Amino acid sequence: MDYKSVLDILVPFTIRNEALEKLQSHVNSFNPLKVLRMNHYEIRHSNVLGWLLDPLGNHNLQDQFLKKWMIEVLLLSDNEQAKARIPEISESDFLLKHYMDIEVHREWNPRNKGKTPQSNRFIDVLLISHQHQLAIIIENKVRAGEGTDQLPDYYEMVKEKYGSYTILPIYLTLFRDAPSDERYLSFSHLDLFMLLNRFIHSQADSMNQKVYLFIQDYLKILEELTLPDEQFQDMCEDLYLRHKTAIETIIGMDLGTIKLDEKYAKETYELIRRHKEVSHYIKNNGEIDHFKAASKKFEFAHSELKLSGNFGKNSIWFYPVAYDTVPGFSACTHSNYQRFCPYAVPYIFGRDTKTGNIELKIEIGECVEEFSSRRTDFFHFVAKEAKINKNPTPKITQLKKVSLPMTEADWENEATILQKMHELFSDFQDFYPVVWSCIQKFDWQKHT
């Protein structure tokens, strides 16, 4: 290999690059869980999840977090169809019953001594309650995708062992990817971050300090995976655009193949070794996102809207700038929801990871707790005016959704995405004035 040519590519990227140095410092910031390289391995995330969900765990949270999580999973609007397949269980079960008998199994497979393909597959976390005859499957994906027939195999393994039990299967991914098996409910590490962050703050006064600090460290890992700081996001996008060849070279080169006795090999080895992890971080957060690029152009074409945030790479959030004129409106929005939009009635463009369709929806999002009853009043007000025939859910209630088909090639074409966004937006031109009228007439300052 011509290591001099490799150095010519790497040096402009790695030497005297202030943005790279800032990102390097950020990626290498001390966190004991990073020292254990937990941020890279699903099995270590699953270990923490299993510990948090164990009612007998030394966190002394008993079954509280388990119940909170299951309620959140069941309440997600994305899970309505899968939830309907499990009529034996509801969120009220987890609210009213005790689950202190839950057994937590890690890397579970009763067939692991066989020679079938299934014998080499292990369920990340399996929760069993004999008292309630309930089996909860949690398949945890941090970076990897779904294996062929993996989810149905896991379901059948549990059904074979616990045939009379109610099975609640959950597919946990970074940004709530749709599972291939329709029996599975979806949840994301971002959802988990927001839930756990809210939960431990409510428990802080009663928790052991060491446990509290450990969970805080885990929250930092989840936050970095799902909600990179905007300034770091911008740096990653800029660096990847300008130094893509160098970054891909560092990521693609195996240190073990470098022949250190050749000229310039040691210098090449050292630069790659130092910048391997940060290069992965830059690519993960800086690779061209055609959806985001199209959304910026969409915002430019619609001065009445403001781009407010994104949920991973699968949804883009907007709100009408007229919302800024409504007294008290933003104060009602829950802090978790404000990560994406300052107002709880946004426009959300999204990519359905199961069908590939592009969609646009308006929803009533999560409000502060003291406004929860008034949030329900607002929903009924809109439902009456817009002739919506559905019941509100406690945190997220979809008012309207429209979608258009998209191919994988379409998602790589910024112009196509932008065109579909304009088409979807036009479908809301009769509906939105009704919602806006309700927002203007409603008293958002009354917290009773």
Disulfide bonds with the S-S distance in Angstrom:
none
